[in-house]
Amino acid sequence: MKMKKHFNKRKAMLSFLATGLMIIWACVAMLPFAFMFCSSLKPGEEMLRKGLSLTIEPGVSSFSNYNALNTYRDGIYWHWYKSSVIIMVLQTVIGLFFGSMVGYGLAMYNFKGRNLIFTLVLIVMMIPFEILLLPLYRMLIRTKMTDNYFGVVLPYLVPPFMIFFFRQYVLGLPKELLEAGRIDGCTDYGVFFRIMVPIMIPAFGAMTILSGMNSWNNLLWPMIVLSSNEKFTIPIGMGTTITPYGNAYDVLMPGAVMAVVPIIIIYLCAQKTFIAGLTAGSVKG
């Protein structure tokens, strides 16, 4: 009995210490966002004079900088915002559709060349994207898809990482589900969309967050493909606010704060399935 009480006390103490460490780590991780938000409330001249700080001065700090997003270069910031949202939605939805289907096929069906295809997927995952920039750009020039949203999305239509993740997740599902669906009269597509997709919701949640973040923060490839100012994404457009002739900090900081909002929304919508999807997909063979 004493041993059990001692064990429970030790377990409670370890849980308390772990919780305290996680809270401290969360506060440290939130510091950059706190600096960014406090700086977005100050005029650009004030930030240049005092630098980044967590102080909010009643007579100086205000939300007037956020109005500058509507007036800066005729409201071009919201064109950047729209471009980022369009590209993120296209890349995430199309990538989830094809990545889940290919991963499901590699896991559930036995066919000639299956292992070879999966090996090629792993090889593509190991190739740095920078090596593929030149051939991809030449392909876009030949197909006349430069300065086009679809040209940005094209290399991510069937993401190798999604294929790998969905395959690992589906390997943990019983193949009897496929046979049961066929007995009930479902086609292969019917089994996938009616039976498998609802079971794969945790995997879809995890991949939605990761794909959305990758698309939203992507800078290099959209910068190469897009040339019109109105079609720039937020990372590209915000970079144009810093020039040798002057830095628009009044737009840069509030714009950076607003750029975080879609990622927070995506995470809040998919957080319940995020951890479950990652853990389930990582331990299957």
C-alpha positions in Angstrom: 0.0 0.0 0.0 2.8 2.4 0.9 4.6 1.5 -2.3 1.5 2.3 -4.3 1.1 5.7 -2.6 4.8 6.5 -3.2 4.4 5.6 -6.8 1.3 7.8 -7.2 3.1 10.7 -5.6 6.1 10.3 -7.8 3.9 10.0 -10.9 2.0 13.2 -9.9 5.2 15.1 -9.3 6.6 14.0 -12.7 3.4 15.0 -14.4 3.5 18.4 -12.6 7.1 19.0 -13.7 6.4 17.9 -17.3 3.4 20.3 -17.4 5.4 23.1 -16.0 8.2 22.6 -18.5 5.7 22.5 -21.4 4.1 25.8 -20.2 7.5 27.4 -20.0 8.5 26.1 -23.5 5.1 27.3 -24.9 5.8 30.8 -23.5 9.2 30.9 -25.0 7.8 29.7 -28.4 5.2 32.5 -28.2 7.7 35.3 -27.6 8.4 36.0 -31.3 4.6 36.4 -31.9 4.3 38.7 -28.9 7.2 40.9 -30.2 5.6 40.9 -33.6 2.1 41.9 -32.4 3.4 44.6 -30.0 5.6 46.0 -32.8 2.6 46.0 -35.2 0.8 48.6 -32.9 3.7 51.1 -33.1 4.6 53.6 -35.9 7.5 52.5 -38.1 9.6 55.4 -36.8 9.1 54.3 -33.2 10.2 50.8 -34.0 13.3 52.1 -35.8 14.2 54.2 -32.9 13.6 51.7 -30.1 13.6 48.4 -31.9 11.4 45.4 -31.1 9.9 45.4 -27.6 7.0 44.1 -25.6 6.0 47.5 -24.3 2.6 49.0 -25.3 2.5 52.7 -24.8 -1.0 54.1 -24.6 -0.2 57.4 -26.4 1.8 55.7 -29.2 0.5 52.2 -29.8 -2.7 51.8 -31.8 -4.3 49.7 -34.5 -3.9 52.4 -37.1 -1.1 50.4 -38.8 -3.7 47.8 -39.8 -5.5 50.5 -41.8 -2.3 50.9 -43.8 -2.8 47.4 -45.2 -5.8 48.9 -47.1 -4.0 51.9 -48.4 -0.5 50.7 -49.1 0.0 50.6 -52.9 -3.8 50.7 -53.5 -4.4 47.7 -51.1 -2.1 45.3 -52.9 -1.5 43.4 -49.7 -5.0 41.8 -50.0 -4.1 40.8 -53.5 -1.1 38.9 -52.1 -3.4 37.5 -49.4 -5.8 36.2 -52.0 -3.0 34.6 -54.1 -1.7 32.8 -51.0 -5.1 31.5 -50.1 -5.9 30.3 -53.6 -2.5 28.5 -54.0 -2.8 27.0 -50.5 -6.3 25.7 -51.1 -5.4 24.3 -54.6 -2.2 22.7 -53.4 -3.7 21.2 -50.2 -7.0 19.8 -51.8 -5.4 18.4 -54.9 -2.4 17.0 -53.0 -4.7 15.3 -50.5 -6.8 13.8 -53.2 -4.0 12.3 -55.3 -1.6 11.6 -52.4 -4.3 9.6 -50.4 -5.4 7.6 -53.5 -1.8 6.7 -54.5 -0.8 5.8 -50.9 -4.0 3.8 -50.5 -3.3 1.9 -53.7 0.3 1.1 -52.8 -0.8 -0.2 -49.4 -4.0 -2.2 -50.2 -3.4 -3.7 -53.6 -0.8 -6.3 -54.7 0.3 -5.6 -58.3 3.5 -6.0 -60.3 5.9 -3.1 -59.7 4.4 -1.9 -56.5 7.7 -2.0 -54.5 9.5 -0.3 -57.4 7.0 2.6 -57.4 7.3 3.0 -53.7 11.1 3.0 -54.0 10.9 5.7 -56.6 8.6 7.7 -54.2 11.3 7.4 -51.5 14.0 8.5 -54.0 12.1 11.6 -55.0 11.6 12.5 -51.3 15.4 12.5 -50.9 16.1 14.8 -53.9 16.4 18.4 -52.8 13.8 20.6 -54.5 16.5 23.1 -55.6 17.9 20.5 -58.0 14.5 20.2 -59.8 14.0 24.0 -60.1 15.6 24.4 -63.6 13.9 21.4 -65.4 10.5 22.4 -63.8 10.9 26.0 -64.9 11.8 25.0 -68.4 8.7 22.7 -68.5 6.5 25.6 -67.4 8.0 27.9 -70.1 7.2 25.2 -72.8 3.7 24.8 -71.5 3.2 28.6 -71.1 2.2 28.3 -67.4 4.5 30.9 -66.0 2.9 33.7 -63.9 0.0 31.3 -63.3 -1.4 29.8 -60.0 -1.5 26.4 -61.5 2.2 26.6 -62.4 2.9 27.1 -58.7 0.8 24.1 -57.7 2.0 21.8 -60.4 5.1 20.3 -58.7 2.9 19.5 -55.6 0.0 17.8 -57.3 1.2 14.3 -56.0 3.4 15.0 -53.0 5.8 12.1 -52.3 5.6 12.7 -48.5 1.8 12.4 -48.6 2.0 9.2 -50.6 4.5 7.8 -48.0 2.4 9.0 -45.0 -0.9 7.7 -46.4 0.7 4.3 -47.3 2.0 3.9 -43.8 -1.4 4.8 -42.3 -3.4 2.4 -44.6 -1.0 -0.4 -43.8 -2.4 -0.4 -40.3 -5.9 -0.9 -41.6 -7.4 -4.5 -42.1 -7.6 -5.5 -45.7 -10.9 -7.3 -44.8 -12.5 -3.8 -45.2 -11.7 -4.0 -48.9 -13.2 -7.4 -49.2 -16.3 -6.5 -47.2 -16.9 -3.5 -49.4 -16.7 -5.6 -52.6 -19.1 -8.2 -51.1 -21.6 -5.3 -50.4 -21.3 -4.4 -54.1 -19.0 -1.4 -53.9 -16.6 -0.7 -56.6 -12.9 0.0 -55.8 -13.6 3.7 -55.9 -16.7 3.2 -53.7 -14.7 1.3 -51.1 -12.2 4.1 -51.0 -14.6 7.1 -50.8 -17.3 5.4 -48.6 -15.3 3.2 -46.3 -11.6 4.2 -46.3 -11.8 8.0 -46.4 -13.8 8.2 -43.1 -11.4 5.9 -41.4 -8.4 8.0 -42.7 -9.7 11.3 -41.3 -6.8 11.5 -38.8 -4.3 11.2 -41.6 -6.2 13.8 -43.7 -6.1 16.2 -40.7 -2.4 15.8 -40.1 -1.6 16.3 -43.8 -3.9 19.3 -44.1 -2.0 21.2 -41.5 1.4 20.2 -42.8 0.5 20.9 -46.5 -1.2 24.1 -45.7 1.8 25.4 -43.7 4.3 24.4 -46.4 2.2 26.1 -49.1 1.6 29.3 -47.1 5.3 29.7 -46.2 6.7 28.7 -49.6 8.9 31.4 -51.1 11.4 30.1 -53.6 9.2 28.3 -56.2 6.3 31.0 -56.3 9.0 33.7 -56.6 10.4 32.0 -59.7 7.0 31.3 -61.3 5.1 34.5 -60.5 6.0 37.8 -62.0 2.9 40.0 -61.6 2.8 42.1 -58.5 -0.9 41.3 -58.0 -0.2 37.6 -58.1 2.6 37.6 -55.6 2.1 35.5 -52.5 2.5 37.0 -49.0 6.1 35.9 -48.5 7.1 37.4 -51.8 5.1 40.6 -51.4 6.2 41.3 -47.8 9.8 41.1 -49.1 9.1 43.9 -51.5 8.3 46.2 -48.6 12.0 46.2 -47.6 14.1 48.1 -50.1 17.3 50.1 -50.2 15.2 53.3 -50.4 13.1 52.7 -47.3 11.3 50.0 -45.3 7.6 50.0 -44.8 7.5 48.7 -41.3 4.0 50.2 -40.9 2.9 47.5 -43.3 5.4 44.8 -42.6 4.5 44.1 -39.0 0.7 44.2 -39.2 0.9 42.2 -42.4 3.0 39.5 -40.7 0.4 39.3 -37.9 -2.4 38.9 -40.4 -0.4 36.3 -42.3 -0.5 34.0 -39.2 -4.3 33.9 -39.0 -5.0 31.3 -41.8 -2.5 28.8 -40.2 -4.1 29.3 -36.8 -7.5 28.6 -38.3 -6.4 25.5 -40.1 -4.7 24.2 -37.0 -7.8 24.9 -34.8 -10.0 23.1 -37.3 -7.8 20.0 -37.6 -6.1 19.8 -34.2 -8.2 17.0 -33.0 -7.0 14.7 -35.7 -3.4 16.0 -36.0 -1.7 14.1 -33.2 -3.7 10.9 -33.8 -2.8 11.0 -37.5 0.9 11.6 -37.0 1.3 8.8 -34.3 -0.9 6.3 -36.2 1.0 6.9 -39.5 4.4 6.7 -37.9 4.2 3.3 -36.2 2.8 1.2 -39.0 5.2 -0.9 -41.0 
